[in-house]
Amino acid sequence: MSHLAEVYAKDLGVKIGDPIFYPHFFPITEEKYITIHNDDNIESKNYEYWEEVIIIIKQNFSNLKFVQIGSGKEPKIKNVDKFIKTTSIKQSAFIIEKSLLHLGIDSCPVHIASHLQKPIVAIYGNTYAKTCDPLWGPKSKHVAIEAHRDGKKPCLKLKGKTTDVIKPEEVANKVLKLLGKKEHSRKTFHIGEKYKENFFHIIPDNKYDISSKNIVIRFDLLHKEENTVHLFGKNNVSIVTKNPVGDEILKQENINCINYFSDSFDASFLKRAKEKGVVVRLFCSDEDNLAEERFKFFDYQISLYNEDEKIKLNKSKVDLDNLDFKVKSYTIYMKNSKAYPSLFEANEKNNLDDIFIDLDKLMIYTD
């Protein structure tokens, strides 16, 4: 398959030459840095795990900086040392020219870095890498990482997630190699689809003073309503419960929904919730009762939830036996007046099944 530049050149009847391009001065004080570029406006190119890539690289370069470039509309990548908003491509070029290496998605800065003879690590998801990889400069300094897409062809669309199958250590190790460093030993075994979702799960053993748009009260783990009433005034709250919730909670504002898990549902509770205008989602935990519960509460959509089957399915995805693994998540569990990155750790790592219950929220790796 031809490079896009070759297609354009053929259609226009011209030859591909070196671009005439002059960077414009931009005041930057960093001396030893890597430029990095991402754009979540293009879903199929956006890469979610730059934070992990930066952590791995910095373990080998204690004084190396990461400078994010862009228009300023892109969200700041966590762990970058500076995010520089530039008003022109030529200003970005000046910053790239002074860098040790450029790292980013398939985009204009990759081709600027190519013209400037800079080492490049670029990732590709919605296209074949060879159709738009760096065109100028020594190929030995260019690494194009193409997503495997589970064997599927590229979507060629702006929508759809394609790059997140690329593991962060794969990207980081390509950078380390170009900079003359040894590969890092990290190995990622699993990244859940909901890993980047940022929620606070409150196990109400105490009164927690938290302000967030994404709070989940876990009455299914500890049903103490008196420790939660204060949370509703300034937060958007969802509730997970196995038992009916009292009127003091139902009359609160800012309840997104109540997720009610039970073998059989309490009709009185559902009536009270409906009168209060509270949305309740029903999950039947007993398959033998499912048909009867659907008949009794025909005006609700009732889903089957089998925790044992969920654990069994997730165990088939990730083998953690005899593995000294680490867990990371953007979801925070509050328990014992402390914050934990997983239910597994909140429960003092006593039950490995907690990992498989929350598998879609977790990154699991060895380091």
Protein Blocks (a to p, Z undefined) as FASTA:
>chain_A
ZZfklmmmmmnopacddddddddddddfbfbdcdddddfklmmlpcfklmmmmmmmmmmm
mkbccddedehlaccdehiabdcddfbfklmmmmmmmpmbdcddddfklmmmmmnopacd
dddfkbcfklmpcfedjfklpccdddfklopacekiabdcfklmpcfklmmmmmmmmnop
acdfbdcfbdcfklmpccddddffbccddddfbdcddfkloccfklmmmmmmmpccdddd
fbdcdfklmmpghifbacdddfbdcfklmmmmmmnopacddddfbfklmmmmmmmmmmbc
cddddfklmmmmmmmmpccehiacddddfbdcdeehiacfbfklmnoomafklmmmmmmm
pccddZZ
